[in-house]
């Protein structure tokens, strides 16, 4: 339903917004569905919507803004505070799981301790000992049950009950319980009415990525007032493997009959060529909402589709392209493996470049090329066994510190900042790693913040994900999976492995969801502002086999008018040629 909004709010709140953004920020009552394509300013719109609510007299404590990553929540908090200052204190801005934690711990008289993934595995190993199957598969099955995605088979029910009993015995909960526990608590009508009165306006970012349990929690809290604003884009629904259901977004207007639909149509991020090429491809999907997004910046460089001999050449090509734009003296450049592209150089820093891939396994050869070149880079989202153990050890040390203090001052009443100061002093005295523990604690402090109590801090540390490793301040090229790129943008993006079998991704003997795989490539493409490279190798090792590869079928869907093709010849061919080779 499209409506005309009579905007009466102060210009200071809506200043600088386009017409669709103003409508989304100013339509304050009832269910609202904001279809926000990539780069259309949805975070700005949400921030202004929060400001508009407060401007209209809604108390900060009655506003909830839910995001799906701690990184996005921090950015939103900073922007809301910059706009409203202390008037914003009391607004809940955080992940949906953090909101669930708030509800759960407010109703747990003896406190609640969140277990991390390693602790969950240890519990499952103890209760599922002697049973067949992998523990990871058992954990995934339990997660799907708690997410209301899939029932457990008869053979799993006893393990599930034993696992839940082990958690409850010590007042513990896992990640999925942070949605399941509040749903159970809200079966109490009096308690439900209290939370509905408290959370009167709910805004949900990335709504396309919620699962059925999360949808139920949100609909419970919104109640009859239905002041629920869902913001997202079905074309960017990429978390089905976690149980996310894009149908929650597509069916929103059916479930909320008086919904106001608003489409943000102006893209401020990507060049016209990148936006039009990616839009042409995604229109091949059937389960979507047509947005007809247009760009504020027409034209731009064509999307480069690059064929390379293998994954080693893939990394070398990327390094050469970055060096061509920044300048450098790596051995790749000195050996003449890369020369002038013929395009004018932009003013780039290393952090303006991102290399993205479908699977973490693809990162190794790219990393080797960067390590040899000397170009600074950071890899996001790949937790090695060593790093997982390191983080588990830090959490264990923090909990040991907490146990010492808890005997004197309960962690539920001790301010987090006091606990952190004490933990840092202890790490200075006892850290044999030369400050590693202090560095890790400081990093956790930056990611979580020092608000609340010590118990809150320890629990919220468990909600951090590998995506929170990203440091936007580092002047380094970013390497990450496509899933990790949500909410980010870069001047130049290199998409590696644009091959059939990787895009769309297929494991031997299994067929994936082609529409979701197309959405993944769409997300990757729309991270780019100025230049986009889609690189496919002619040979690659996958699943232990060295195979010939074909380009992704998605590449043909982009449209020739938006692309420029380049083939990097095999090394033998290059060695036979004399003189310099010119790319593009």
C-alpha positions as CSV (number, residue, x, y, z in Angstrom):
1,X,0.0,0.0,0.0
2,X,1.4,3.4,-1.0
3,X,0.4,6.4,1.0
4,X,1.1,10.1,0.9
5,X,2.7,11.4,4.1
6,X,2.1,14.8,5.4
7,X,5.5,15.4,6.9
8,X,5.2,17.8,9.9
9,X,8.4,16.9,11.6
10,X,11.2,19.4,12.0
11,X,13.5,19.9,9.1
12,X,16.5,19.2,11.3
13,X,15.3,15.6,11.6
14,X,14.5,15.0,7.9
15,X,17.0,17.4,6.4
16,X,19.0,15.9,3.5
17,X,16.8,12.9,3.0
18,X,15.2,12.1,-0.4
19,X,11.4,11.7,-0.7
20,X,11.3,8.0,-0.1
21,X,13.7,8.2,2.9
22,X,11.6,11.0,4.4
23,X,8.5,8.9,4.0
24,X,10.2,5.9,5.7
25,X,11.5,8.1,8.5
26,X,8.2,9.9,9.1
27,X,5.6,7.1,8.8
28,X,5.7,6.3,12.5
29,X,2.6,4.3,13.3
30,X,1.4,0.9,12.2
31,X,3.3,-1.8,10.3
32,X,5.8,-0.4,7.7
33,X,7.8,-2.4,5.2
34,X,10.8,-0.6,3.9
35,X,12.3,-2.2,0.8
36,X,15.9,-0.9,0.8
37,X,18.2,-2.0,-2.0
38,X,22.0,-1.8,-1.6
39,X,23.5,1.6,-1.1
40,X,20.1,3.3,-0.7
41,X,20.8,4.8,2.8
42,X,18.8,2.5,5.0
43,X,21.0,3.1,8.1
44,X,20.6,6.8,7.6
45,X,16.9,6.3,7.3
46,X,16.7,4.2,10.4
47,X,18.7,6.8,12.4
48,X,16.4,9.6,11.3
49,X,13.3,7.4,12.1
50,X,14.6,7.0,15.6
51,X,15.1,10.8,15.8
52,X,11.6,11.4,14.4
53,X,10.1,9.2,17.1
54,X,11.8,11.1,19.8
55,X,10.9,14.4,18.2
56,X,7.3,13.3,18.3
57,X,7.5,12.7,22.0
58,X,8.1,9.0,22.2
59,X,10.3,8.1,25.1
60,X,13.7,6.7,24.2
61,X,13.0,3.7,26.4
62,X,10.1,2.8,24.2
63,X,12.2,2.4,21.0
64,X,13.9,-0.7,19.9
65,X,16.2,-0.9,16.8
66,X,17.5,-4.3,16.0
67,X,20.4,-5.1,13.7
68,X,22.0,-8.4,12.8
69,X,25.7,-7.7,13.6
70,X,27.5,-6.1,16.5
71,X,29.4,-4.0,14.0
72,X,26.2,-2.6,12.5
73,X,24.8,-1.9,16.0
74,X,27.9,0.0,17.0
75,X,27.7,2.2,13.8
76,X,24.0,2.9,14.4
77,X,24.6,3.8,18.1
78,X,27.3,6.2,17.2
79,X,25.2,7.9,14.5
80,X,22.1,8.2,16.7
81,X,24.2,9.7,19.5
82,X,25.9,12.1,17.1
83,X,22.5,13.3,16.0
84,X,20.6,13.3,19.3
85,X,23.2,13.3,22.1
86,X,21.9,12.3,25.5
87,X,18.3,12.4,24.2
88,X,19.0,9.0,22.7
89,X,20.0,7.4,26.0
90,X,17.6,4.6,26.7
91,X,17.0,3.6,23.0
92,X,17.8,-0.1,22.6
93,X,20.1,-0.6,19.6
94,X,21.6,-4.0,19.3
95,X,21.3,-7.4,17.8
96,X,18.2,-9.5,18.1
97,X,20.0,-11.9,20.2
98,X,21.1,-9.1,22.6
99,X,17.5,-8.1,22.9
100,X,16.6,-11.7,23.7
101,X,19.4,-11.7,26.3
102,X,18.0,-8.6,27.9
103,X,14.5,-10.2,28.3
104,X,16.0,-13.5,29.5
105,X,18.3,-12.1,32.1
106,X,15.6,-9.8,33.5
107,X,13.6,-12.9,34.3
108,X,16.4,-15.1,35.6
109,X,16.6,-14.5,39.3
110,X,19.8,-16.5,39.6
111,X,21.5,-15.0,36.6
112,X,22.2,-16.5,33.2
113,X,25.5,-17.5,31.6
114,X,25.9,-17.8,27.8
115,X,28.0,-20.6,26.5
116,X,30.1,-20.1,23.5
117,X,30.5,-22.6,20.6
118,X,33.4,-24.5,22.1
119,X,31.6,-24.8,25.5
120,X,28.5,-26.0,23.7
121,X,30.5,-28.7,21.9
122,X,32.0,-29.9,25.2
123,X,28.5,-30.3,26.6
124,X,27.2,-32.1,23.6
125,X,30.2,-34.5,23.6
126,X,29.4,-35.4,27.2
127,X,25.7,-36.1,26.6
128,X,26.0,-37.7,23.2
129,X,29.0,-39.9,24.0
130,X,28.8,-43.3,22.1
131,X,26.3,-42.1,19.6
132,X,27.0,-42.0,15.8
133,X,27.2,-38.9,13.8
134,X,29.3,-35.7,14.1
135,X,28.8,-33.4,17.1
136,X,28.6,-30.4,14.7
137,X,25.6,-32.0,13.0
138,X,24.0,-32.6,16.3
139,X,24.5,-29.0,17.3
140,X,23.1,-27.8,13.9
141,X,20.0,-30.0,14.4
142,X,19.4,-28.6,17.9
143,X,19.8,-25.0,16.5
144,X,17.3,-25.7,13.8
145,X,14.8,-27.0,16.3
146,X,15.2,-23.9,18.5
147,X,14.8,-21.7,15.4
148,X,11.5,-23.4,14.7
149,X,12.9,-24.4,11.3
150,X,12.8,-28.2,11.6
151,X,11.8,-30.8,14.2
152,X,14.2,-33.3,15.6
153,X,14.0,-36.9,14.5
154,X,13.1,-39.5,17.1
155,X,16.7,-40.5,17.6
156,X,17.7,-37.0,18.6
157,X,15.1,-36.3,21.3
158,X,16.9,-37.9,24.2
159,X,20.2,-36.1,23.3
160,X,18.3,-32.8,23.1
161,X,16.7,-33.3,26.5
162,X,20.0,-34.3,28.1
163,X,21.7,-31.3,26.5
164,X,19.0,-28.9,27.8
165,X,19.1,-30.4,31.2
166,X,22.9,-29.9,31.3
167,X,22.5,-26.3,30.4
168,X,19.7,-25.6,32.9
169,X,21.6,-27.3,35.7
170,X,24.1,-24.5,35.8
171,X,22.0,-21.6,34.7
172,X,23.4,-21.6,31.2
173,X,22.0,-21.0,27.8
174,X,23.3,-21.2,24.2
175,X,23.1,-18.7,21.4
176,X,19.7,-20.0,20.1
177,X,18.2,-20.0,23.5
178,X,18.4,-16.2,23.4
179,X,15.4,-16.3,21.1
180,X,13.7,-19.5,22.4
181,X,13.8,-18.5,26.1
182,X,12.0,-15.1,25.6
183,X,9.4,-16.8,23.4
184,X,8.7,-19.2,26.2
185,X,8.6,-16.4,28.8
186,X,6.2,-14.3,26.8
187,X,3.6,-17.1,27.0
188,X,2.8,-15.3,30.3
189,X,0.2,-12.7,29.3
190,X,1.1,-10.3,32.1
191,X,4.8,-10.4,31.2
192,X,4.0,-10.0,27.5
193,X,1.8,-7.0,28.2
194,X,4.6,-5.4,30.2
195,X,7.1,-5.8,27.3
196,X,4.6,-4.6,24.7
197,X,4.1,-1.5,26.8
198,X,7.8,-1.0,27.1
199,X,8.8,-1.7,23.5
200,X,6.2,0.4,21.7
201,X,8.2,1.0,18.5
202,X,10.3,-1.7,16.9
203,X,12.6,-1.3,13.9
204,X,14.3,-4.3,12.4
205,X,17.2,-4.0,10.0
206,X,18.1,-6.9,7.5
207,X,14.6,-8.3,8.0
208,X,15.1,-10.6,5.1
209,X,17.5,-12.7,7.2
210,X,15.3,-13.6,10.2
211,X,14.3,-17.1,10.9
212,X,10.8,-18.3,12.0
213,X,11.6,-18.1,15.8
214,X,12.9,-14.6,15.5
215,X,9.8,-13.6,13.5
216,X,7.6,-15.0,16.2
217,X,9.4,-13.1,18.9
218,X,9.0,-9.8,16.9
219,X,5.4,-10.4,16.2
220,X,4.7,-11.2,19.9
221,X,6.4,-8.0,21.0
222,X,4.7,-5.8,18.4
223,X,1.2,-6.9,19.6
224,X,-2.0,-5.2,18.5
225,X,-0.2,-1.8,18.0
226,X,1.9,-3.4,15.3
227,X,4.3,-0.5,15.4
228,X,6.8,-2.8,13.6
229,X,9.1,-1.3,10.9
230,X,10.8,-4.0,8.8
231,X,13.7,-2.8,6.7
232,X,15.5,-5.0,4.2
233,X,15.9,-6.4,0.7
234,X,14.9,-9.9,-0.4
235,X,17.6,-9.7,-3.1
236,X,20.1,-9.7,-0.3
237,X,18.7,-12.7,1.6
238,X,21.8,-15.0,1.9
239,X,21.5,-16.8,5.2
240,X,19.2,-19.8,4.4
241,X,22.0,-22.1,5.7
242,X,21.4,-20.6,9.1
243,X,17.6,-21.1,8.8
244,X,16.8,-17.6,7.6
245,X,13.5,-17.5,5.6
246,X,13.1,-14.8,3.0
247,X,9.4,-15.7,3.1
248,X,9.1,-13.7,6.4
249,X,9.9,-10.6,4.4
250,X,7.8,-11.5,1.3
251,X,4.8,-12.4,3.4
252,X,5.0,-9.4,5.7
253,X,2.1,-7.6,4.0
254,X,0.0,-10.7,4.2
255,X,0.6,-11.1,7.9
256,X,0.2,-7.4,8.6
257,X,-2.8,-6.3,6.6
258,X,-2.5,-2.5,7.0
259,X,1.2,-2.4,6.0
260,X,2.6,0.8,4.4
261,X,5.2,-0.3,1.8
262,X,8.0,2.2,1.0
263,X,10.7,1.5,-1.5
264,X,14.1,3.3,-1.2
265,X,15.0,3.8,-4.9
266,X,18.1,5.9,-5.1
267,X,21.5,4.2,-4.8
268,X,24.3,6.4,-3.5
269,X,27.1,3.8,-3.5
270,X,27.8,2.2,-6.9
271,X,28.4,3.6,-10.3
272,X,25.6,3.4,-12.8
273,X,27.3,0.5,-14.7
274,X,27.8,-1.6,-11.6
275,X,24.3,-1.0,-10.3
276,X,22.6,-1.7,-13.7
277,X,24.7,-4.8,-14.4
278,X,24.0,-6.3,-11.0
279,X,20.3,-5.4,-11.2
280,X,20.1,-7.1,-14.7
281,X,21.4,-10.3,-13.2
282,X,19.3,-10.4,-10.0
283,X,16.1,-9.9,-12.1
284,X,16.5,-13.6,-13.1
285,X,15.3,-14.5,-9.6
286,X,11.6,-15.0,-9.1
287,X,11.2,-14.7,-5.3
288,X,11.8,-11.0,-5.0
289,X,10.4,-7.5,-4.9
290,X,11.1,-5.4,-8.0
291,X,12.7,-2.1,-6.8
292,X,13.8,-0.3,-9.9
293,X,16.6,1.3,-8.0
294,X,18.5,4.0,-9.9
295,X,21.9,5.5,-9.2
296,X,22.9,9.0,-8.3
297,X,26.1,8.5,-10.4
298,X,25.6,7.5,-14.0
299,X,28.2,5.7,-16.1
300,X,31.5,4.5,-14.7
301,X,34.0,1.8,-15.6
302,X,32.6,-1.4,-17.1
303,X,32.6,-4.6,-14.9
304,X,35.7,-6.5,-15.7
305,X,35.2,-10.3,-16.3
306,X,38.7,-11.8,-16.0
307,X,39.7,-15.3,-17.0
308,X,42.9,-16.5,-15.3
309,X,44.8,-19.8,-15.6
310,X,44.5,-20.9,-12.0
311,X,44.1,-19.8,-8.4
312,X,47.8,-18.8,-8.2
313,X,47.4,-16.4,-11.2
314,X,44.2,-15.2,-9.6
315,X,46.1,-13.8,-6.6
316,X,48.9,-12.4,-8.7
317,X,46.4,-10.6,-10.9
318,X,44.7,-9.0,-7.9
319,X,48.0,-7.9,-6.4
320,X,49.0,-6.4,-9.7
321,X,45.8,-4.5,-10.1
322,X,46.1,-3.0,-6.6
323,X,49.7,-2.0,-7.2
324,X,48.7,-0.4,-10.5
325,X,46.3,1.9,-8.6
326,X,48.5,2.6,-5.6
327,X,52.0,2.1,-6.9
328,X,54.6,-0.1,-5.3
329,X,57.7,-2.2,-5.7
330,X,56.6,-5.7,-5.0
331,X,58.3,-8.5,-6.9
332,X,55.1,-8.9,-9.0
333,X,55.5,-5.4,-10.3
334,X,59.2,-5.6,-10.8
335,X,58.9,-8.8,-12.8
336,X,56.5,-7.0,-15.1
337,X,53.5,-9.3,-14.4
338,X,51.3,-6.2,-14.3
339,X,51.4,-3.0,-16.4
340,X,49.2,0.1,-17.0
341,X,45.5,-0.7,-17.3
342,X,44.9,2.3,-19.5
343,X,42.4,3.7,-17.0
344,X,43.0,6.8,-15.0
345,X,44.2,6.0,-11.5
346,X,42.0,7.0,-8.6
347,X,43.3,8.1,-5.2
348,X,43.0,4.9,-3.3
349,X,44.3,3.6,0.0
350,X,44.7,-0.1,0.8
351,X,41.5,-0.1,2.8
352,X,39.6,0.9,-0.4
353,X,40.1,-2.7,-1.8
354,X,38.3,-5.9,-0.9
355,X,38.8,-9.4,-2.1
356,X,35.7,-11.6,-1.6
357,X,35.1,-15.3,-2.2
358,X,32.4,-17.9,-1.7
359,X,34.4,-20.2,0.6
360,X,37.2,-19.6,3.1
361,X,39.2,-22.3,1.3
362,X,39.7,-19.9,-1.6
363,X,41.6,-17.4,0.5
364,X,44.9,-19.4,0.8
365,X,46.4,-18.7,-2.6
366,X,45.3,-15.0,-2.5
367,X,46.9,-14.7,0.9
368,X,50.1,-16.1,-0.5
369,X,50.2,-13.5,-3.2
370,X,49.6,-10.7,-0.7
371,X,52.2,-12.0,1.7
372,X,54.8,-12.1,-1.1
373,X,53.9,-8.6,-2.3
374,X,54.1,-6.9,1.1
375,X,50.7,-5.3,0.7
376,X,49.0,-5.0,4.1
377,X,45.8,-7.1,4.4
378,X,43.4,-8.4,7.0
379,X,41.4,-11.6,6.7
380,X,38.0,-11.5,8.2
381,X,35.8,-14.3,9.4
382,X,38.1,-17.3,9.2
383,X,38.6,-18.6,12.7
384,X,41.5,-21.0,12.7
385,X,41.6,-23.7,15.4
386,X,44.4,-21.8,17.1
387,X,42.4,-18.5,17.1
388,X,39.3,-20.2,18.5
389,X,41.3,-21.7,21.3
390,X,43.0,-18.4,21.9
391,X,39.6,-16.6,22.3
392,X,38.2,-19.5,24.4
393,X,41.2,-19.2,26.6
394,X,40.7,-15.4,27.0
395,X,37.1,-15.9,27.9
396,X,38.1,-18.6,30.4
397,X,40.6,-16.2,32.0
398,X,37.9,-13.5,32.2
399,X,35.5,-15.9,33.8
400,X,38.2,-17.0,36.3
401,X,38.8,-13.3,37.1
402,X,35.0,-13.0,37.6
403,X,34.8,-16.1,39.9
404,X,37.5,-14.5,42.2
405,X,35.6,-11.2,42.3
406,X,32.1,-12.8,42.5
407,X,32.9,-14.1,46.0
408,X,33.3,-10.5,47.2
409,X,31.1,-8.5,44.8
410,X,28.4,-10.2,42.7
411,X,29.1,-9.8,39.0
412,X,25.4,-8.8,38.5
413,X,26.0,-5.6,40.5
414,X,29.6,-4.8,39.6
415,X,30.0,-2.2,36.8
416,X,31.6,-3.7,33.8
417,X,34.2,-0.9,33.6
418,X,35.5,-1.8,37.1
419,X,35.7,-5.4,36.2
420,X,37.6,-4.7,33.0
421,X,40.1,-2.4,34.8
422,X,40.7,-5.1,37.4
423,X,41.1,-7.8,34.6
424,X,43.6,-5.6,32.8
425,X,45.7,-5.1,35.9
426,X,45.7,-8.9,36.5
427,X,46.7,-9.5,32.9
428,X,49.6,-7.1,33.3
429,X,50.8,-9.0,36.4
430,X,50.3,-12.5,35.1
431,X,50.4,-12.5,31.3
432,X,53.3,-14.5,30.1
433,X,52.5,-13.7,26.5
434,X,53.9,-10.2,26.6
435,X,50.6,-8.3,26.7
436,X,48.6,-10.6,24.5
437,X,45.8,-11.0,27.1
438,X,45.7,-7.2,27.6
439,X,45.4,-6.7,23.8
440,X,42.6,-9.3,23.5
441,X,40.7,-7.8,26.5
442,X,41.0,-4.3,25.0
443,X,39.7,-5.7,21.7
444,X,36.7,-7.2,23.4
445,X,36.1,-3.9,25.2
446,X,36.0,-2.1,21.9
447,X,33.6,-4.6,20.4
448,X,31.2,-4.9,23.3
449,X,31.6,-1.7,25.3
450,X,31.8,-1.1,29.0
451,X,28.1,-0.4,29.7
452,X,26.2,-2.6,32.1
453,X,27.5,-5.0,34.7
454,X,30.4,-7.4,34.6
455,X,27.9,-10.3,34.1
456,X,26.5,-8.5,31.1
457,X,30.0,-8.0,29.6
458,X,30.9,-11.7,30.0
459,X,27.7,-12.7,28.3
460,X,27.9,-10.2,25.5
461,X,31.4,-11.3,24.7
462,X,29.9,-14.7,23.8
463,X,27.7,-13.0,21.2
464,X,30.6,-11.7,19.2
465,X,31.1,-13.3,15.8
466,X,34.0,-13.6,13.4
467,X,32.6,-10.6,11.4
468,X,33.4,-8.4,14.4
469,X,37.1,-8.9,13.6
470,X,36.8,-6.3,10.9
471,X,38.7,-3.2,11.7
472,X,37.6,-0.3,9.5
473,X,40.5,1.9,10.8
474,X,43.2,-0.4,9.4
475,X,44.8,0.7,6.2
476,X,44.8,-2.8,4.7
477,X,43.1,-4.7,1.9
478,X,40.2,-6.8,3.3
479,X,39.8,-10.5,2.4
480,X,36.5,-12.0,3.4
481,X,33.7,-14.3,2.4
482,X,30.7,-12.8,0.6
483,X,28.6,-13.5,3.7
484,X,30.9,-11.2,5.7
485,X,30.5,-8.3,3.4
486,X,26.9,-7.3,4.3
487,X,26.8,-3.7,5.2
488,X,30.2,-2.8,3.9
489,X,31.4,-1.0,0.8
490,X,34.7,-0.5,-1.0
491,X,36.1,1.5,-3.9
492,X,37.3,-1.6,-5.7
493,X,36.0,-5.1,-5.2
494,X,37.6,-8.3,-6.6
495,X,35.2,-11.3,-6.6
496,X,37.2,-14.5,-6.9
497,X,36.0,-17.9,-8.0
498,X,33.2,-16.7,-10.3
499,X,33.0,-20.3,-11.6
500,X,30.3,-22.9,-12.0
501,X,30.5,-25.0,-8.9
502,X,31.4,-22.1,-6.7
503,X,28.8,-19.6,-8.0
504,X,26.4,-21.3,-7.7
505,X,28.1,-23.4,-5.1
506,X,27.6,-27.1,-5.3
507,X,29.0,-29.9,-3.1
508,X,29.5,-33.3,-4.8
509,X,26.1,-35.0,-5.1
510,X,24.1,-32.0,-3.7
511,X,22.1,-29.3,-5.5
512,X,22.0,-25.8,-3.8
513,X,19.5,-23.0,-4.0
514,X,20.3,-21.3,-7.3
515,X,18.3,-18.1,-6.4
516,X,20.2,-17.7,-3.1
517,X,23.5,-18.2,-4.9
518,X,22.5,-15.5,-7.3
519,X,21.7,-13.3,-4.4
520,X,25.2,-13.9,-3.0
521,X,26.8,-12.7,-6.1
522,X,24.5,-9.7,-6.2
523,X,25.6,-8.8,-2.6
524,X,29.2,-9.2,-3.6
525,X,28.8,-7.0,-6.7
526,X,26.9,-4.2,-5.0
527,X,29.7,-3.7,-2.4
528,X,31.7,-2.0,-5.1
529,X,31.6,1.8,-5.6
530,X,34.0,2.5,-8.5
531,X,35.4,-0.7,-10.0
532,X,34.3,-4.4,-10.0
533,X,36.3,-7.4,-11.1
534,X,34.7,-10.9,-11.5
535,X,37.5,-13.4,-11.8
536,X,37.2,-17.0,-12.8
537,X,40.0,-19.6,-13.1
538,X,40.3,-22.1,-15.9
539,X,41.7,-24.7,-13.5
540,X,41.2,-25.0,-9.7
541,X,41.6,-27.6,-7.0
542,X,38.3,-28.3,-5.3
543,X,37.4,-31.2,-2.9
544,X,40.9,-32.6,-3.4
545,X,40.8,-32.7,-7.2
546,X,42.5,-30.5,-9.8
547,X,39.8,-29.8,-12.3
548,X,39.0,-27.6,-15.4
549,X,36.5,-25.0,-14.5
550,X,33.8,-23.1,-16.5
551,X,32.7,-19.5,-15.9
552,X,29.7,-19.0,-13.6
553,X,26.4,-19.1,-15.6
554,X,25.5,-15.9,-13.7
555,X,28.1,-13.9,-15.7
556,X,26.1,-14.3,-18.9
557,X,23.1,-12.7,-17.1
558,X,24.9,-9.4,-16.4
559,X,24.7,-8.1,-19.9
560,X,27.4,-7.4,-22.4
561,X,26.8,-3.7,-22.4
562,X,28.0,-3.5,-18.8
563,X,31.1,-5.8,-19.0
564,X,34.6,-5.9,-20.5
565,X,36.2,-9.3,-20.8
566,X,39.9,-10.0,-20.4
567,X,41.9,-13.3,-20.6
568,X,45.2,-13.7,-18.8
569,X,47.1,-16.3,-20.8
570,X,48.8,-19.4,-19.4
571,X,52.3,-18.8,-18.1
572,X,53.8,-20.8,-21.0
573,X,52.2,-18.5,-23.5
574,X,53.3,-15.4,-21.6
575,X,56.9,-16.6,-21.5
576,X,57.0,-17.1,-25.3
577,X,55.8,-13.5,-25.9
578,X,58.3,-10.7,-26.1
579,X,57.8,-7.2,-24.8
580,X,55.2,-5.9,-22.3
581,X,51.7,-7.3,-22.1
582,X,48.9,-4.7,-21.8
583,X,45.7,-5.7,-19.9
584,X,42.4,-4.3,-21.0
